[in-house]
Amino acid sequence: KSSQQTELVFKMPVHPIAADNAAQLQQLQQLSCPAALAACRSWWRQQIRSKGLQLCLHEPKVIATFRASLMYLMLARDRHPAKQPGGKPFYVQNVNKLQYHAFWFRDASYMVRAYDLTGHTRRARQCLRYFFKRQNPDGNFISQSGQHDGWGQALWAIGQHVELTGDMKFAREAFPHVQKAVAWLEAARKSDSLHVLPAGNPHDDEFPNTTARITGDNFYGLVGLHQAILLARALGHQATATAWQNEYNDYHHAVFSRLRQIGESDGNYMPPGLDVKGGIDWGNLLALYPHELLSPTDPLVTGTLQHTEAEYGEGLLKYARGMHDYVGMDNTESFIIRGQQRSALRDLYAELVHTSATQAGWECGAPPWTTRDFGRDLAPHGWFAADYIAMVRNMLIRGQGHTLQLFSVVSPKWTQPGDIISLHRAPTRFGVVSLWATFTSHGMVLHIHAHLRHSPESLRLHIPWYVAATAATADGKPLAISKASLLLPTNTRVVRILWKRNENLDNWSYRAFVKRFEQAWQARCFDHKVLTFGNGLHVWPK
């Protein structure tokens, strides 16, 4: 037998090199794999471990997926061949480098906001300037014909960038585009008999084959108009802000009077369409997030959550017959806002159970309890990555109205004696905040350090559902004890809480959910026989 070994090196440029480009070919030839790998590791370590928001807690899968999600967003970004005035390039936020190597406002708006939520504001600003390039001459933001969600999503992403960064130079640059967009909305609503966005057939999302006035499109429209109002106010255009607020109030009434009428006969469920029955749950889940269009306790919110929760499979929201890997996180955000800590944490672990070995999320395709194969809908999916980043961030810190909310949802796995939860340089609408929490068998000590552009009206620290607080102080002064949360002075630096744990918490961790998922599979399989099909391996269910 020969003991010789041969190393084969395959070099595949992302962009093909022309056969007559001697300089690039020589550069490729001289590049070694160890050198390229070392340079790659160094670059990613600098981007992910040194810059922007730094998050630490004692459950590796949660952190690994958070970091990988940010990497997947960056990998999907391309430099556009066109140049901005002044010669700077445009940057296009694509969904991935595979079958979704393309731009949609719906995906890109969430992905750009994830950059802002993690402190990578330069990338966000670069991508948003491409939004301006894609605005229609009539003022509309639209990715493809019939897809009217892009109008609100674009304005939301633009406004969120200003809100999270305080970048008034960008605000002034964006405002003419926003004015043009709002003028389009006003004209579109006037010409519609229901005074909402025009009917469209997106060939996707809620209605793959049907033309309808889409609930989610109008929720995004209200969210985008709200951000436009905030932008106008921030720039001192008070008369414009007042006019747009009047438009918002009328628009809000048109949408929700219709939905209340529908909900009266359907358990307060808000359906995908305002004028057509059927459809797939998608944007109709957005009444609370990304902006509270209704009160968290509104019957329409509760009815829609109950209706869609009943449709979950393997812990994920269904899309047609298959599972969808990220749309259900809109429900998760609603649970966070409503204080439903168990439901939000259950959703987090269900998402993690369905990620790949490289922490990637996908989109849809696999029917529940049949296969893990999502077919040609290849991971990583950028919208999943952006939603996951926002979900974990919002569990730990978020702005809600004029209140800064801390630790809305924390897993028992993260609060064991000796554990630490830390957020360093977390952007919020009020400024940049850092948190450092240490846990003992008897409670928690939380240090808060903030660089605020303006102070919140209130500061609320949520109490985990699995403990009963017995005493608390803020900077040494006693606080009133509440079961659900503590209201803190807005300048609080150190919070100390004594508590007693009151539940068996062994089932609340990623590994516990994996074990329960495996047990559920075993219970559903009558003989563990693995049958081979053309598109992968299926364990045949009962």
N, C-alpha and C positions, 0 to 999 in steps of 0.2 A: 504494500500500500504506500502511496506517495504521501509525504508529509508536507508537501508544498502548499502554500496558501497564495491566493491571488485576490487582490483588492480591485473591484470595479467601481469607478467613480462616474456617476451620471450628473452632468451639469445642464440644468434646464432654466434658461432665463425666463423671467416672467413675461417679458416682451421679446419676441423673436429678433435676432440680430441678422442684419442683411449679410449675405455671403461676401460682399465686397467691403464690409466695414472692418478693415484690418485691425484698427486700434481696439475696438470693443472685443473682437475675437481673441486678440492677444491678452487682453485683460481677463477674459474668461478662462483662457488656457492657464494663465499664471496663478489664478486664485485657487488656493487649497481648501479642502473641506474643513480641516481643523481651524484654519484662520477665519473662514466664513462663519463657522459655528460660534467661535469665540466672539467675533464682532456682533453677531446677531444677539447672543445672550447679553452682552454688555449694553447694547442699545435698548433692549426690552427692559432690562433691570433698571436702567436710568429712567425710562418712561413710566414704568408701573410702580417701582419701589421708591423712587426719589421725588417724582413730580406729582402735584395734585393731591387729592384726598387720599389719605392713608387710613385704612380700616384694619382693625385687629380684633379678633375674638377667638374663643377656643373651640372652634369647629372647623377643621381644615377644609372640608368640602365647600362650605359657604364662602370662605375667602378665596379659594382656588377658582370657583366659578365666577366670583365677582371680578377677579383680576383677568381671567381668561376672556370674560365678556368684553372688557375694555380693550383687550388686545384684538379681539375679533372686529370691533368697530374700526379700529385704526387700520387693520389689514384691508378692510373693504373700501377704504378711501382712495380715490384716484386724483391725480393732477390732470386737470382739463387742458387740452391744447390751446384753447382760447385764452387771451390775456385780458386782465382788467385794465381800466385806465391807469396809467402809471407803470404798466408792464408786469404787475404781479399776476401769478397764475390763479385761476379758479380751482377749487377743490370740490370734487363730487363725492358725496356720501352715498355709495352703493350699499346694497343689502349684504352681498357677499361676493366672492370672486368666482362663484360657480354659476348655477342656473339663474341666480338673481343678481348678476353683475350688471345692474342697471339702477336708475334713479326713480324713486317714487317719493312724493311729498309725505305720504302716510308713514313710511318707514323712516325716512331721513329726519323728519321732525323729532321723533323720539330718540333717534341716535344722536342727533346734534345736542338735544337737551341732556343726554347722558354725559356728553363731554362737559357741559356746564355744571352738572351736578357733581362731577368728580374733579373740577378745577382745571380742566384742559380747555380753557376758554379761547385760546388762540385758534385751536382746531375748529371749535364751534363757530367762531366768527368767520373763518375762511369758508366753511361750508355754507353758512347763511348767505354769503355774498353770491353763491351760485343760485340760491333761491331767487334772488333779484333777477338774475339772468333768465330764469325760467318763467318769470311772470309774463302773462299774456299782455298784448297791447291794450286790451280792454280792462286790465287790472286784475283779472282772475288768476289764481294759482291752481293749475290743474295738471295732473300727471298724464292722464289718458282720457279720452272722450268718455263722458258719463260718470267720471269719478269726481264728485263734488266735495269730497272730504278734504282735499288738498287746500282749499281756501282757508278754512279755519286752522288746519294744522300748521300751515306756513306762518300765519300771524301769531299763533300760539308760540311757536319756536322762536320767532323774532322777539316777541315780547318777553318770553322767559329768559332769553339771553340778557336783555337789559335789566330785568328784575333781579337776576342772580349775580350779575357782575357790576351793576351800576355804571356801565359803559355808555356815557351820554354822547360821546362822539359817534359811536355806532348808532345810537338812537336817532340822532339827527340825520345820519345817512339813510336810515331805514324809513323814516317818517314819510317821505314822498311816496314810497312804494305802498305803505300802509294806507295813506289817503286814497290812492288810486284803487286799492283793493276794496276799501269800504264803499267807495262810490259804486263799484261793480255790484256789491251786495245790495245796496239800496235799490238800484235799478232792477236787479233780479227779483227781489222780493215784491216790488211794486207790480211786476208783470205776472206774478204767480197768484192764482186764485186763493190759495191757502196762506199767502204771504210768508212763505218759507223758501228754502233753496229749490231750484228747479228739479224736476224729476230727472233721474238718470239711470242708466243701466251700467253698473260698474264692471259687469262680467267677472265679478270677484266678490269677496267679502260677504255682505248680506244677501246679495241677489246676483247669482251667476248668470241668470237668464231672464231677468224680469226688470222692467222699467218701473221705478217707484220714487216717491219722495221719501228719502231714507232718513230714519230717525237719527242715526249716528252722524250723518253729514251735518244735520242741523245742530246737534250737540256740539260738534266741532266748530260750527259757525258761531254759536254763542260764545264758546270758549275763546275763539280768535277775536271776536268783537270786544269781549271783555279785556283782553290784552291790549287791543288797540286803544281803548279808553284809558287804561293805565299809562300807556306810552304818551298819549296826548297830554295827560295831566303832568307827567314827569317833565315834559318839555315846555310846560307853561301855556299850552293851547287850551285854555279853559272853555272857551266858547265851543270849540270843536268837540271837546270831551263831553260837554253837556248835550250837544246834538247827537253824538253817538250813543250816549246813555239813553236818550229817548228812543233811539232806534233799537237799542238792546232790549229795553222794557217791552216795546211792542212786539219784537221778535220772540222774546221769551214767552209772552202771553199767547202768541199764535201757536207755538210749538206745544206748550204744556196744556193749554186748554184742549187741544186735540188729543193729547195722550191721556188726559184724565177722562175724557169722554170714552176713549177706547178701553181704558183700564177698568171702568165701572163694570163692564160685563166680562172681564177676563182676569179677575183676581189681582188687579192693580199691576199687571204685567205690561211693561212698555215694549211693544213688538219692534222688529227691525224696520217696518215701514209705517209711514203715517197714513197712507192711502191704499195700500195693497196688503192683503193678508199673506201669511207665510214668511219665508225668508229664514236666514240663519242668524243666530245671536252674534252680534259683533259690536258695532258702535252704540247700540241701545244699552250697553252696560255702563255708559260714561256719564251718568247723571251726577256723580260725586267727584269723579277724577277724570281729567286733570284739574277741573275747577268745579266747585260746588254749585251746580245749577239748581239743586234742590236742597232742602234740609236733610241731614243724614237720617233722620227718623221719618221722612216723608213716606206715606204708604206706597207710592210708586216705586221708591227705591227698595223698600222691603219686599214688595211683591215681585219685582224683577229679580232680585237676588235669590229669593226662594224658588222661583220658576227655573232659573238657570242652574242653580246648585243641584236640583233634582235630575239634571241631565248629565252630570259629571260621569266620567268613566275612568277608572284607575286614578282618580283624583284630579283629572284634567277635564276642562270643558270640551264638549264634543263639537266638531265641525262636520255637518252632514253625518255620515256614518262613522267617520274616524275621529280621533282625538286631535285637539289643537294645543300646541305646546306653549302659546303665550297669550292668547286672547283672554283666557281665564284670569290672568293677572290683573285685568281691570276690576274684576270682582275682589281680588285680594286687596287692591288699593282701597276699595270701598269698605272692606272689613277693617282695615287699619283705621280709617277715618271714623267708623262707627264704634270703635272700641271692641270689636269682636276678635280678641287676641288669639283664641284657639283656632278659629277659622282661618285667620291670616297665616298662622304658623303651619297649620296643616297644609295650606296651599304651597308655602315655601318648600316644605319637604317633598311634597308630591312633584313639584317641578324638578327638584334635585335628583329624585329617583329616576327621572326620565332623561337626564342629560347623558352625553356621551362620555367615554373614557377621557376625552380631552376637554371636558366641562362645556361642551357645545349644546345649544338648543337647536331645535328644528322647527318645522311649521306644522304640517298636518299630514294625515294619510292613514295611519295605522288604526284600525278599529280596536276598541278596548278588548282586552283578554283574548287576542288572537295572535298578535305578532309584535315584535319591536321594530319591524321594518317599515320605515316611512317612505320607501320607494325612491323615486328620483328627486324628491324634495330634500336636497342634500343640506346637511349642517356644515358650518355654523350659520344660523340665521340672525341677521343683525337686529331685527326688531325684538326677538327674544332677548338678545344680549342687553339691549337698551332697557327693556322692561324689567329684567332681573336686577340690573344696577339700581334702577329707580325704586324697586320694591324693597330691597335690602336697605338702601339709604333711608327711605321713608319710614321703615320700621324703627330706625334709630334716631333720626332727626328730620324734621320737616316743618315748613311754614304752613299754617292753616289760618287764612284770614290775617288778623293782626296778632296771632299767637304763635310762639315758637314751641313746638311739641317735641319732647324728648322721650326716647325709649317707649314709643307706642306699643311695640311688640318686641319682647326679648325672650328667647328660648330658655327653658330650664337648663339646657346643655351649656349655655353661655354664662350662667350665674352660680356655678358651683364654688365652694370655698377655695380661694386662691386664684379664681379666674379674673381676667381683666377684659373689659370692652373699651376700646379707644377709637376715637375718630380724630384725626389731625387734619386741619385745614378743610373743614366741610363748608362749602358755599351754601348760603341760605338767602332768602329774599331780604333779610335784615343785615347780612354781612357774613363774615367767615367765623365759624365757631369750632372750637376743639373741645372734646369731652374725654375724660379719663375716669373710668369707674372700676373700683376694686370690690370684690365680694368676699364675705365671710359666711360662716354658718348662721350668723345672726343678722345679717343685713348687708348694706352697701354704703360706700363712700363715693360720691361723684364730684369731680373737679370740673368746673366750667371756665373756659377761657375764650373770650370773644373779642373780635375786632369788628364793631358794628358801624354801618353807615347810618342807620337809624334804629332806635330801640323798639322792640315789640311792645305792644300794650300789655301783654301778659306772657308768662313763662310757665309751661305746664309739664310736670314730670309724671309719667304714667307708672302705676304700680302693677307688677306682674300679677296675673290672675291667681297664681299658685302660692302667693304669700299673703299674710295679713300683717300690715304695718302696725307697730305698737307705739313708735315714737319717731319723730323726725325733727331735724333742725336745718336752717339755712344760715350759713355763716354764724353758727352758734345760737341763733334765736329759734325758739320752738315754732313749729308749724302745726296747723290744724290737720288732723289725720282724716283721710278719706280712703274709702275702699278702692276707688278706681284711679285717683291721681292726686298729686299735690300741686297747689298753685304757689309758685315761688315769686319772690321779689325779682324784678327783671335784672337787677345787678348782682344776683347771687353768684358766688364763686365756689362755695363748698356746701354740698348737701350730704347729711348723714341720716340714714334710715335704719331703724331696728325693725326686724320682722320675724315672723314664724312661718315656716313652710307648712302648707296644709294639704298637700296632695302627693300621691305616688307619681313620680315624674319620669320613670324609666322609659316610657314609650315615646317621649318627646325628644328625638334626636334623629339625625340623618340615618345613622346605622340601624336604629330601631325601625324606621320606616322602610328601609331596604328589607329587613327581616320580615316585616309584616307583608310587604309586597310579595316576597318569595313564598310565604305561607299561603297567601291568597291564590297565587298561581297553582301551588300544589293542590289546594282544595278544589280547584276548578278542573284539574286534569285527571281524567279517569285512569290513565295507565302510563303517563310519562313518556309515551311513544313520540319521538321526534320525527315528523314527516317532512321530507324535502320537497320544496316547490321551486318553481323557476325564479321567484323573487326573494328567496331566503329560507330560513328555518322557522317553522311554525310549531308551537306546542298546541295540539288540538284541544280546544276547550270543550266543556260539557255542553 
